[in-house]
Amino acid sequence: MKKLILSLLFFTFILATSPQLIYWWGLSKIDGLPVPSKVKQSEERELEIWLTNHNTGTPTSKPISPYGYAALFYCVGNNAVEDEICFQNYPSLKISNLVAREHVYNKLADRSSFNWHLSCVAYTIWITKNWDIHQILSAYDEINNKSRASFTF
């Protein structure tokens, strides 16, 4: 009986700490954190970026934790067709993910699928916790302009 209780406690501990451990592991795969853009966008430009990315209302950001991301992942898995229901609590998450993907793409040495996805999730979480909406939108715009410039003839 004592072994069963200890096993259940150990399993509960692992389950409870795994989102945070995965977050730290994803961050550890890359040296250096993303640096926000120093460019300040006008309110009109920020709104344009916001609306172009299928958002509504005023640009806003809400930090997400590793546990919140796990809950979001579960929500999307259960509401695949209606995933907007899941994202309504974290309006800047999709744009933050695009910014994080650019950082991971430029910095991650081992681009195996596992490392890629976990690092993107970890840096998306980190960006929502450490940047405000103006920094997120400016970084997105900077990345978007760079990618457009690379395709011009």
N, CA and C atoms as an extended XYZ file, in Angstrom:
459
Properties=species:S:1:pos:R:3:atomname:S:1:resname:S:1:resid:I:1 pbc="F F F"
N         0.814       -1.194        0.000 N   MET     1
C         0.000        0.000        0.000 CA  MET     1
C         0.863        1.265        0.000 C   MET     1
N         1.951        1.223        0.759 N   LYS     2
C         2.851        2.373        0.834 CA  LYS     2
C         3.494        2.641       -0.530 C   LYS     2
N         3.851        1.573       -1.249 N   LYS     3
C         4.442        1.729       -2.580 CA  LYS     3
C         3.439        2.334       -3.554 C   LYS     3
N         2.198        1.938       -3.443 N   LEU     4
C         1.156        2.478       -4.315 CA  LEU     4
C         0.984        3.978       -4.076 C   LEU     4
N         0.941        4.384       -2.822 N   ILE     5
C         0.788        5.802       -2.492 CA  ILE     5
C         1.993        6.594       -2.980 C   ILE     5
N         3.203        6.068       -2.764 N   LEU     6
C         4.407        6.749       -3.247 CA  LEU     6
C         4.420        6.835       -4.771 C   LEU     6
N         3.993        5.782       -5.432 N   SER     7
C         3.920        5.791       -6.897 CA  SER     7
C         2.927        6.835       -7.392 C   SER     7
N         1.772        6.911       -6.745 N   LEU     8
C         0.766        7.906       -7.130 CA  LEU     8
C         1.267        9.327       -6.874 C   LEU     8
N         1.949        9.529       -5.760 N   LEU     9
C         2.520       10.853       -5.485 CA  LEU     9
C         3.576       11.228       -6.521 C   LEU     9
N         4.431       10.284       -6.876 N   PHE    10
C         5.462       10.536       -7.880 CA  PHE    10
C         4.824       10.855       -9.231 C   PHE    10
N         3.825       10.065       -9.633 N   PHE    11
C         3.137       10.293      -10.894 CA  PHE    11
C         2.455       11.666      -10.897 C   PHE    11
N         1.824       12.026       -9.800 N   THR    12
C         1.168       13.322       -9.685 CA  THR    12
C         2.184       14.456       -9.782 C   THR    12
N         3.327       14.294       -9.135 N   PHE    13
C         4.389       15.298       -9.190 CA  PHE    13
C         4.885       15.484      -10.625 C   PHE    13
N         5.142       14.395      -11.310 N   ILE    14
C         5.619       14.463      -12.703 CA  ILE    14
C         4.569       15.130      -13.591 C   ILE    14
N         3.338       14.735      -13.425 N   LEU    15
C         2.258       15.322      -14.222 CA  LEU    15
C         2.101       16.810      -13.945 C   LEU    15
N         2.202       17.197      -12.692 N   ALA    16
C         2.015       18.599      -12.308 CA  ALA    16
C         3.170       19.488      -12.757 C   ALA    16
N         4.370       18.960      -12.810 N   THR    17
C         5.532       19.785      -13.166 CA  THR    17
C         5.929       19.686      -14.632 C   THR    17
N         5.378       18.760      -15.372 N   SER    18
C         5.833       18.550      -16.753 CA  SER    18
C         5.671       19.781      -17.658 C   SER    18
N         4.572       20.548      -17.618 N   PRO    19
C         4.523       21.725      -18.492 CA  PRO    19
C         5.659       22.716      -18.221 C   PRO    19
N         5.962       22.946      -16.955 N   GLN    20
C         7.035       23.880      -16.614 CA  GLN    20
C         8.397       23.322      -17.033 C   GLN    20
N         8.611       22.036      -16.852 N   LEU    21
C         9.879       21.410      -17.245 CA  LEU    21
C        10.064       21.442      -18.763 C   LEU    21
N         8.989       21.185      -19.489 N   ILE    22
C         9.056       21.234      -20.955 CA  ILE    22
C         9.345       22.658      -21.422 C   ILE    22
N         8.733       23.642      -20.771 N   TYR    23
C         8.983       25.052      -21.084 CA  TYR    23
C        10.462       25.385      -20.895 C   TYR    23
N        11.020       25.033      -19.751 N   TRP    24
C        12.440       25.297      -19.490 CA  TRP    24
C        13.327       24.566      -20.481 C   TRP    24
N        12.961       23.343      -20.809 N   TRP    25
C        13.763       22.562      -21.759 CA  TRP    25
C        13.743       23.238      -23.128 C   TRP    25
N        12.567       23.699      -23.571 N   GLY    26
C        12.457       24.375      -24.861 CA  GLY    26
C        13.275       25.650      -24.912 C   GLY    26
N        13.288       26.404      -23.817 N   LEU    27
C        14.101       27.624      -23.762 CA  LEU    27
C        15.594       27.306      -23.767 C   LEU    27
N        15.970       26.186      -23.177 N   SER    28
C        17.390       25.845      -23.059 CA  SER    28
C        18.029       25.431      -24.374 C   SER    28
N        17.247       25.145      -25.384 N   LYS    29
C        17.787       24.679      -26.668 CA  LYS    29
C        18.432       25.800      -27.478 C   LYS    29
N        18.192       27.054      -27.079 N   ILE    30
C        18.724       28.192      -27.824 CA  ILE    30
C        19.417       29.127      -26.845 C   ILE    30
N        20.611       29.585      -27.223 N   ASP    31
C        21.298       30.586      -26.419 CA  ASP    31
C        20.748       31.959      -26.777 C   ASP    31
N        20.341       32.692      -25.782 N   GLY    32
C        19.864       34.050      -26.006 CA  GLY    32
C        18.370       34.122      -26.192 C   GLY    32
N        17.809       35.155      -25.642 N   LEU    33
C        16.377       35.391      -25.757 CA  LEU    33
C        16.104       36.377      -26.883 C   LEU    33
N        14.906       36.348      -27.456 N   PRO    34
C        14.596       37.312      -28.513 CA  PRO    34
C        14.612       38.741      -27.980 C   PRO    34
N        15.021       39.639      -28.824 N   VAL    35
C        15.081       41.059      -28.471 CA  VAL    35
C        13.939       41.764      -29.194 C   VAL    35
N        13.135       42.539      -28.463 N   PRO    36
C        12.019       43.219      -29.121 CA  PRO    36
C        12.510       44.288      -30.096 C   PRO    36
N        11.691       44.573      -31.062 N   SER    37
C        11.991       45.619      -32.035 CA  SER    37
C        12.051       46.968      -31.338 C   SER    37
N        12.944       47.805      -31.790 N   LYS    38
C        13.055       49.151      -31.222 CA  LYS    38
C        12.150       50.141      -31.964 C   LYS    38
N        11.557       49.696      -33.049 N   VAL    39
C        10.677       50.543      -33.853 CA  VAL    39
C         9.308       50.610      -33.185 C   VAL    39
N         8.782       51.803      -33.065 N   LYS    40
C         7.437       51.999      -32.508 CA  LYS    40
C         6.482       52.252      -33.660 C   LYS    40
N         5.480       51.400      -33.776 N   GLN    41
C         4.488       51.541      -34.838 CA  GLN    41
C         3.419       52.548      -34.421 C   GLN    41
N         2.804       53.163      -35.414 N   SER    42
C         1.670       54.045      -35.121 CA  SER    42
C         0.479       53.178      -34.696 C   SER    42
N        -0.472       53.789      -34.038 N   GLU    43
C        -1.666       53.051      -33.623 CA  GLU    43
C        -2.404       52.486      -34.835 C   GLU    43
N        -2.422       53.265      -35.922 N   GLU    44
C        -3.098       52.808      -37.139 CA  GLU    44
C        -2.411       51.578      -37.711 C   GLU    44
N        -1.065       51.596      -37.735 N   ARG    45
C        -0.312       50.455      -38.267 CA  ARG    45
C        -0.500       49.228      -37.375 C   ARG    45
N        -0.474       49.437      -36.065 N   GLU    46
C        -0.692       48.319      -35.143 CA  GLU    46
C        -2.071       47.695      -35.368 C   GLU    46
N        -3.075       48.536      -35.538 N   LEU    47
C        -4.425       48.030      -35.773 CA  LEU    47
C        -4.496       47.282      -37.103 C   LEU    47
N        -3.819       47.786      -38.113 N   GLU    48
C        -3.789       47.119      -39.419 CA  GLU    48
C        -3.162       45.732      -39.297 C   GLU    48
N        -2.022       45.645      -38.608 N   ILE    49
C        -1.364       44.348      -38.396 CA  ILE    49
C        -2.297       43.418      -37.640 C   ILE    49
N        -2.917       43.938      -36.611 N   TRP    50
C        -3.812       43.157      -35.755 CA  TRP    50
C        -4.970       42.574      -36.560 C   TRP    50
N        -5.623       43.417      -37.340 N   LEU    51
C        -6.788       42.979      -38.108 CA  LEU    51
C        -6.407       42.060      -39.271 C   LEU    51
N        -5.231       42.290      -39.852 N   THR    52
C        -4.757       41.446      -40.950 CA  THR    52
C        -4.551       40.007      -40.499 C   THR    52
N        -4.270       39.820      -39.224 N   ASN    53
C        -4.027       38.485      -38.685 CA  ASN    53
C        -5.263       37.876      -38.039 C   ASN    53
N        -6.430       38.234      -38.563 N   HIS    54
C        -7.710       37.640      -38.175 CA  HIS    54
C        -8.080       37.878      -36.722 C   HIS    54
N        -7.630       38.988      -36.157 N   ASN    55
C        -8.028       39.380      -34.813 CA  ASN    55
C        -9.102       40.445      -34.922 C   ASN    55
N        -9.790       40.682      -33.838 N   THR    56
C       -10.820       41.717      -33.815 CA  THR    56
C       -10.576       42.639      -32.625 C   THR    56
N       -11.202       43.800      -32.673 N   GLY    57
C       -11.104       44.732      -31.562 CA  GLY    57
C        -9.759       45.428      -31.483 C   GLY    57
N        -9.433       45.881      -30.297 N   THR    58
C        -8.194       46.604      -30.040 CA  THR    58
C        -7.055       45.620      -29.786 C   THR    58
N        -5.858       45.895      -30.318 N   PRO    59
C        -4.718       45.010      -30.051 CA  PRO    59
C        -4.466       44.893      -28.541 C   PRO    59
N        -4.390       43.678      -28.087 N   THR    60
C        -4.153       43.417      -26.667 CA  THR    60
C        -3.388       42.104      -26.506 C   THR    60
N        -2.703       41.990      -25.399 N   SER    61
C        -1.928       40.790      -25.125 CA  SER    61
C        -2.195       40.321      -23.709 C   SER    61
N        -2.236       39.019      -23.537 N   LYS    62
C        -2.387       38.429      -22.214 CA  LYS    62
C        -1.326       37.339      -22.080 C   LYS    62
N        -0.521       37.399      -21.028 N   PRO    63
C         0.510       36.370      -20.851 CA  PRO    63
C        -0.115       34.984      -20.686 C   PRO    63
N         0.585       33.998      -21.197 N   ILE    64
C         0.146       32.613      -21.033 CA  ILE    64
C         1.260       31.867      -20.301 C   ILE    64
N         0.878       30.971      -19.452 N   SER    65
C         1.844       30.155      -18.722 CA  SER    65
C         1.981       28.803      -19.415 C   SER    65
N         2.981       28.030      -19.064 N   PRO    66
C         3.071       26.670      -19.625 CA  PRO    66
C         1.811       25.849      -19.343 C   PRO    66
N         1.209       26.044      -18.180 N   TYR    67
C        -0.020       25.323      -17.848 CA  TYR    67
C        -1.192       25.826      -18.681 C   TYR    67
N        -1.243       27.129      -18.920 N   GLY    68
C        -2.272       27.693      -19.785 CA  GLY    68
C        -2.139       27.188      -21.213 C   GLY    68
N        -0.888       27.033      -21.665 N   TYR    69
C        -0.662       26.522      -23.013 CA  TYR    69
C        -1.096       25.061      -23.107 C   TYR    69
N        -0.833       24.282      -22.056 N   ALA    70
C        -1.275       22.882      -22.039 CA  ALA    70
C        -2.802       22.819      -22.090 C   ALA    70
N        -3.468       23.700      -21.349 N   ALA    71
C        -4.927       23.744      -21.374 CA  ALA    71
C        -5.433       24.177      -22.755 C   ALA    71
N        -4.745       25.122      -23.375 N   LEU    72
C        -5.111       25.575      -24.717 CA  LEU    72
C        -4.954       24.430      -25.724 C   LEU    72
N        -3.868       23.689      -25.605 N   PHE    73
C        -3.621       22.536      -26.478 CA  PHE    73
C        -4.752       21.518      -26.332 C   PHE    73
N        -5.158       21.279      -25.104 N   TYR    74
C        -6.272       20.363      -24.843 CA  TYR    74
C        -7.559       20.899      -25.451 C   TYR    74
N        -7.818       22.194      -25.283 N   CYS    75
C        -9.020       22.821      -25.824 CA  CYS    75
C        -9.072       22.701      -27.347 C   CYS    75
N        -7.961       23.005      -27.999 N   VAL    76
C        -7.913       22.930      -29.465 CA  VAL    76
C        -8.126       21.489      -29.926 C   VAL    76
N        -7.560       20.536      -29.195 N   GLY    77
C        -7.749       19.123      -29.535 CA  GLY    77
C        -9.196       18.687      -29.457 C   GLY    77
N        -9.945       19.275      -28.540 N   ASN    78
C       -11.352       18.916      -28.372 CA  ASN    78
C       -12.302       19.768      -29.195 C   ASN    78
N       -11.835       20.898      -29.718 N   ASN    79
C       -12.681       21.816      -30.491 CA  ASN    79
C       -11.998       22.193      -31.802 C   ASN    79
N       -11.479       21.228      -32.514 N   ALA    80
C       -10.656       21.503      -33.694 CA  ALA    80
C       -11.335       22.451      -34.680 C   ALA    80
N       -12.600       22.283      -34.899 N   VAL    81
C       -13.307       23.117      -35.862 CA  VAL    81
C       -13.512       24.524      -35.294 C   VAL    81
N       -13.690       24.627      -34.002 N   GLU    82
C       -13.981       25.891      -33.336 CA  GLU    82
C       -12.789       26.377      -32.521 C   GLU    82
N       -11.580       26.298      -33.061 N   ASP    83
C       -10.399       26.642      -32.249 CA  ASP    83
C       -10.358       28.104      -31.827 C   ASP    83
N       -11.111       28.976      -32.492 N   GLU    84
C       -11.155       30.383      -32.085 CA  GLU    84
C       -11.730       30.531      -30.684 C   GLU    84
N       -12.573       29.611      -30.274 N   ILE    85
C       -13.107       29.614      -28.915 CA  ILE    85
C       -11.954       29.497      -27.926 C   ILE    85
N       -10.994       28.672      -28.243 N   CYS    86
C        -9.855       28.434      -27.358 CA  CYS    86
C        -8.918       29.640      -27.314 C   CYS    86
N        -8.720       30.295      -28.429 N   PHE    87
C        -7.752       31.390      -28.525 CA  PHE    87
C        -8.294       32.729      -28.034 C   PHE    87
N        -9.574       32.837      -27.774 N   GLN    88
C       -10.141       34.129      -27.389 CA  GLN    88
C        -9.566       34.654      -26.075 C   GLN    88
N        -9.080       33.789      -25.201 N   ASN    89
C        -8.472       34.246      -23.944 CA  ASN    89
C        -7.044       34.751      -24.126 C   ASN    89
N        -6.419       34.399      -25.228 N   TYR    90
C        -5.030       34.797      -25.505 CA  TYR    90
C        -4.961       35.397      -26.906 C   TYR    90
N        -5.454       36.617      -27.075 N   PRO    91
C        -5.615       37.186      -28.412 CA  PRO    91
C        -4.323       37.380      -29.194 C   PRO    91
N        -3.195       37.608      -28.535 N   SER    92
C        -1.953       37.857      -29.276 CA  SER    92
C        -1.109       36.596      -29.461 C   SER    92
N        -1.643       35.460      -29.092 N   LEU    93
C        -0.843       34.231      -29.101 CA  LEU    93
C        -0.385       33.838      -30.510 C   LEU    93
N        -1.246       33.959      -31.486 N   LYS    94
C        -0.864       33.550      -32.850 CA  LYS    94
C         0.233       34.453      -33.410 C   LYS    94
N         0.128       35.751      -33.204 N   ILE    95
C         1.159       36.672      -33.682 CA  ILE    95
C         2.454       36.438      -32.898 C   ILE    95
N         2.338       36.205      -31.599 N   SER    96
C         3.527       35.910      -30.780 CA  SER    96
C         4.217       34.652      -31.270 C   SER    96
N         3.428       33.675      -31.690 N   ASN    97
C         4.004       32.441      -32.211 CA  ASN    97
C         4.765       32.687      -33.499 C   ASN    97
N         4.266       33.557      -34.352 N   LEU    98
C         4.978       33.871      -35.595 CA  LEU    98
C         6.314       34.555      -35.308 C   LEU    98
N         6.335       35.425      -34.306 N   VAL    99
C         7.578       36.089      -33.904 CA  VAL    99
C         8.542       35.059      -33.312 C   VAL    99
N         8.025       34.184      -32.462 N   ALA   100
C         8.864       33.149      -31.841 CA  ALA   100
C         9.438       32.207      -32.897 C   ALA   100
N         8.635       31.835      -33.889 N   ARG   101
C         9.118       30.934      -34.940 CA  ARG   101
C        10.301       31.531      -35.690 C   ARG   101
N        10.259       32.824      -35.930 N   GLU   102
C        11.371       33.483      -36.618 CA  GLU   102
C        12.644       33.398      -35.778 C   GLU   102
N        12.510       33.657      -34.473 N   HIS   103
C        13.675       33.579      -33.580 CA  HIS   103
C        14.216       32.147      -33.540 C   HIS   103
N        13.344       31.187      -33.396 N   VAL   104
C        13.765       29.781      -33.330 CA  VAL   104
C        14.409       29.370      -34.649 C   VAL   104
N        13.823       29.786      -35.760 N   TYR   105
C        14.382       29.441      -37.068 CA  TYR   105
C        15.814       29.966      -37.211 C   TYR   105
N        16.052       31.184      -36.740 N   ASN   106
C        17.375       31.791      -36.876 CA  ASN   106
C        18.401       31.272      -35.873 C   ASN   106
N        17.960       30.729      -34.743 N   LYS   107
C        18.887       30.387      -33.669 CA  LYS   107
C        19.016       28.897      -33.358 C   LYS   107
N        18.029       28.089      -33.668 N   LEU   108
C        18.040       26.680      -33.276 CA  LEU   108
C        18.965       25.877      -34.174 C   LEU   108
N        19.941       25.220      -33.558 N   ALA   109
C        20.905       24.431      -34.320 CA  ALA   109
C        20.299       23.089      -34.756 C   ALA   109
N        19.670       22.399      -33.838 N   ASP   110
C        19.065       21.096      -34.133 CA  ASP   110
C        17.594       21.311      -34.448 C   ASP   110
N        17.252       21.289      -35.729 N   ARG   111
C        15.883       21.586      -36.153 CA  ARG   111
C        15.038       20.328      -36.326 C   ARG   111
N        15.275       19.333      -35.483 N   SER   112
C        14.395       18.167      -35.529 CA  SER   112
C        12.993       18.637      -35.160 C   SER   112
N        12.006       17.907      -35.590 N   SER   113
C        10.624       18.311      -35.359 CA  SER   113
C        10.336       18.507      -33.872 C   SER   113
N        10.826       17.618      -33.043 N   PHE   114
C        10.592       17.695      -31.601 CA  PHE   114
C        11.173       18.981      -31.027 C   PHE   114
N        12.447       19.248      -31.305 N   ASN   115
C        13.088       20.467      -30.798 CA  ASN   115
C        12.418       21.718      -31.351 C   ASN   115
N        12.097       21.686      -32.625 N   TRP   116
C        11.480       22.839      -33.279 CA  TRP   116
C        10.165       23.214      -32.586 C   TRP   116
N         9.286       22.254      -32.429 N   HIS   117
C         7.969       22.544      -31.867 CA  HIS   117
C         8.043       22.957      -30.392 C   HIS   117
N         8.837       22.249      -29.616 N   LEU   118
C         8.929       22.615      -28.194 CA  LEU   118
C         9.593       23.979      -28.003 C   LEU   118
N        10.587       24.285      -28.797 N   SER   119
C        11.233       25.596      -28.688 CA  SER   119
C        10.283       26.702      -29.140 C   SER   119
N         9.525       26.470      -30.184 N   CYS   120
C         8.542       27.476      -30.622 CA  CYS   120
C         7.498       27.732      -29.542 C   CYS   120
N         7.011       26.679      -28.914 N   VAL   121
C         6.039       26.839      -27.833 CA  VAL   121
C         6.667       27.604      -26.669 C   VAL   121
N         7.873       27.220      -26.277 N   ALA   122
C         8.536       27.861      -25.138 CA  ALA   122
C         8.777       29.350      -25.406 C   ALA   122
N         9.253       29.677      -26.591 N   TYR   123
C         9.516       31.089      -26.893 CA  TYR   123
C         8.229       31.880      -27.100 C   TYR   123
N         7.176       31.248      -27.565 N   THR   124
C         5.879       31.918      -27.652 CA  THR   124
C         5.402       32.288      -26.248 C   THR   124
N         5.495       31.349      -25.326 N   ILE   125
C         5.117       31.613      -23.935 CA  ILE   125
C         5.977       32.737      -23.374 C   ILE   125
N         7.278       32.663      -23.612 N   TRP   126
C         8.204       33.659      -23.078 CA  TRP   126
C         7.864       35.061      -23.610 C   TRP   126
N         7.577       35.156      -24.892 N   ILE   127
C         7.255       36.453      -25.499 CA  ILE   127
C         5.983       37.033      -24.888 C   ILE   127
N         4.954       36.207      -24.714 N   THR   128
C         3.713       36.745      -24.134 CA  THR   128
C         3.905       37.193      -22.692 C   THR   128
N         4.860       36.593      -22.003 N   LYS   129
C         5.102       36.953      -20.602 CA  LYS   129
C         6.016       38.166      -20.453 C   LYS   129
N         6.854       38.447      -21.445 N   ASN   130
C         7.893       39.468      -21.296 CA  ASN   130
C         7.773       40.677      -22.218 C   ASN   130
N         6.961       40.610      -23.237 N   TRP   131
C         6.795       41.729      -24.161 CA  TRP   131
C         5.370       42.259      -24.052 C   TRP   131
N         5.218       43.539      -24.343 N   ASP   132
C         3.862       44.079      -24.415 CA  ASP   132
C         3.371       43.970      -25.869 C   ASP   132
N         2.117       44.308      -26.079 N   ILE   133
C         1.515       44.143      -27.403 CA  ILE   133
C         2.209       45.003      -28.456 C   ILE   133
N         2.714       46.170      -28.076 N   HIS   134
C         3.386       47.047      -29.041 CA  HIS   134
C         4.688       46.405      -29.527 C   HIS   134
N         5.421       45.784      -28.628 N   GLN   135
C         6.669       45.105      -29.011 CA  GLN   135
C         6.378       43.893      -29.890 C   GLN   135
N         5.330       43.165      -29.574 N   ILE   136
C         4.962       41.986      -30.367 CA  ILE   136
C         4.588       42.395      -31.785 C   ILE   136
N         3.748       43.415      -31.910 N   LEU   137
C         3.306       43.855      -33.236 CA  LEU   137
C         4.458       44.462      -34.040 C   LEU   137
N         5.339       45.199      -33.376 N   SER   138
C         6.492       45.777      -34.077 CA  SER   138
C         7.438       44.690      -34.572 C   SER   138
N         7.684       43.699      -33.736 N   ALA   139
C         8.557       42.588      -34.154 CA  ALA   139
C         7.934       41.819      -35.312 C   ALA   139
N         6.623       41.593      -35.248 N   TYR   140
C         5.937       40.905      -36.330 CA  TYR   140
C         6.063       41.700      -37.628 C   TYR   140
N         5.842       43.011      -37.552 N   ASP   141
C         5.924       43.854      -38.734 CA  ASP   141
C         7.336       43.847      -39.307 C   ASP   141
N         8.335       43.905      -38.442 N   GLU   142
C         9.729       43.872      -38.884 CA  GLU   142
C        10.044       42.559      -39.609 C   GLU   142
N         9.590       41.456      -39.058 N   ILE   143
C         9.804       40.137      -39.676 CA  ILE   143
C         9.073       40.061      -41.010 C   ILE   143
N         7.848       40.537      -41.031 N   ASN   144
C         7.045       40.505      -42.247 CA  ASN   144
C         7.674       41.355      -43.343 C   ASN   144
N         8.217       42.508      -42.986 N   ASN   145
C         8.874       43.370      -43.974 CA  ASN   145
C        10.162       42.741      -44.495 C   ASN   145
N        10.903       42.058      -43.643 N   LYS   146
C        12.131       41.374      -44.078 CA  LYS   146
C        11.803       40.270      -45.063 C   LYS   146
N        10.747       39.510      -44.781 N   SER   147
C        10.401       38.406      -45.675 CA  SER   147
C         9.892       38.926      -47.005 C   SER   147
N         9.173       40.047      -47.000 N   ARG   148
C         8.727       40.648      -48.253 CA  ARG   148
C         9.913       41.178      -49.059 C   ARG   148
N        10.881       41.771      -48.374 N   ALA   149
C        12.044       42.340      -49.045 CA  ALA   149
C        12.880       41.235      -49.698 C   ALA   149
N        12.907       40.075      -49.099 N   SER   150
C        13.723       38.988      -49.663 CA  SER   150
C        13.100       38.404      -50.928 C   SER   150
N        11.806       38.688      -51.192 N   PHE   151
C        11.155       38.175      -52.381 CA  PHE   151
C        11.009       39.201      -53.491 C   PHE   151
N        11.517       40.408      -53.293 N   THR   152
C        11.412       41.410      -54.342 CA  THR   152
C        12.504       41.199      -55.388 C   THR   152
N        12.204       41.582      -56.599 N   PHE   153
C        13.175       41.397      -57.695 CA  PHE   153
C        13.786       42.715      -58.086 C   PHE   153
